[in-house]
Amino acid sequence: MAIGRFRTDPAELTPAEREVVAAQYPEGALVLGMGLGMVVAMALASSLVFAGGIGGGLVGYMIGRRFRARRLSEAADPVSG
């Protein structure tokens, strides 16, 4: 998804653009976690696929939220980042 003009340096993004970009981390981690949870569950027992997808999705989403918070705090304080 394009956000304004193309930039290769994240430091050039406006605060609103940083929020939009950072909001995509939890959703991406959710999808990745669901996929990994299903693959691991299929390797163990096919009856666990549903629970593995849900559990992996929850863990992925939580990791994505933490990553999002860290990225936004780094963007707000570029001296320590």
C-alpha positions as CSV (number, residue, x, y, z in Angstrom):
1,M,0.0,0.0,0.0
2,A,1.5,3.3,-1.1
3,I,1.5,6.1,1.5
4,G,2.1,9.5,-0.3
5,R,5.3,9.8,-2.2
6,F,7.7,6.9,-2.2
7,R,10.3,7.1,0.5
8,T,13.1,4.7,1.3
9,D,14.0,6.3,4.6
10,P,11.4,5.7,7.4
11,A,12.7,8.9,9.2
12,E,11.1,11.0,6.4
13,L,7.6,9.7,7.2
14,T,5.2,12.1,8.9
15,P,3.8,11.0,12.3
16,A,0.4,10.1,10.7
17,E,2.2,7.9,8.1
18,R,4.2,6.2,10.9
19,E,1.0,5.3,12.7
20,V,-0.5,3.8,9.5
21,V,2.7,1.8,8.8
22,A,3.0,0.6,12.4
23,A,-0.7,-0.5,12.5
24,Q,0.2,-3.1,9.9
25,Y,2.6,-5.0,12.2
26,P,0.0,-6.7,14.4
27,E,-2.1,-7.8,11.4
28,G,0.8,-9.2,9.6
29,A,2.1,-11.0,12.7
30,L,-1.5,-12.4,13.3
31,V,-1.5,-14.0,9.8
32,L,2.0,-15.4,10.2
33,G,1.2,-16.7,13.6
34,M,-2.0,-18.4,12.4
35,G,-0.1,-20.1,9.6
36,L,2.8,-21.3,11.8
37,G,0.3,-22.5,14.4
38,M,-1.5,-24.6,11.8
39,V,1.7,-26.0,10.4
40,V,3.0,-27.0,13.8
41,A,-0.4,-28.5,14.7
42,M,-0.6,-30.5,11.5
43,A,2.8,-31.9,12.2
44,L,1.7,-33.0,15.7
45,A,-1.9,-34.1,15.1
46,S,-4.4,-33.1,12.5
47,S,-7.1,-32.7,15.1
48,L,-5.2,-29.8,16.6
49,V,-5.2,-27.6,13.5
50,F,-8.1,-25.4,14.7
51,A,-6.6,-24.8,18.1
52,G,-3.1,-24.3,16.6
53,G,-4.4,-21.6,14.3
54,I,-6.1,-19.7,17.0
55,G,-3.3,-20.1,19.5
56,G,-0.7,-19.1,16.9
57,G,-2.8,-16.1,15.8
58,L,-3.1,-14.8,19.3
59,V,0.6,-15.2,20.0
60,G,1.5,-13.6,16.7
61,Y,-0.9,-10.7,17.3
62,M,0.6,-10.0,20.8
63,I,4.1,-10.1,19.4
64,G,3.0,-7.7,16.6
65,R,1.5,-5.3,19.2
66,R,4.7,-5.2,21.1
67,F,6.8,-4.6,18.0
68,R,4.4,-1.8,16.9
69,A,4.7,-0.1,20.3
70,R,8.5,-0.4,20.2
71,R,8.6,1.0,16.6
72,L,6.4,4.0,17.5
73,S,8.4,4.8,20.6
74,E,11.6,4.7,18.6
75,A,10.0,7.0,16.0
76,A,8.9,9.4,18.7
77,D,12.4,9.5,20.3
78,P,15.0,9.2,17.4
79,V,17.9,9.9,19.8
80,S,17.7,6.6,21.6
81,G,16.6,4.6,18.5
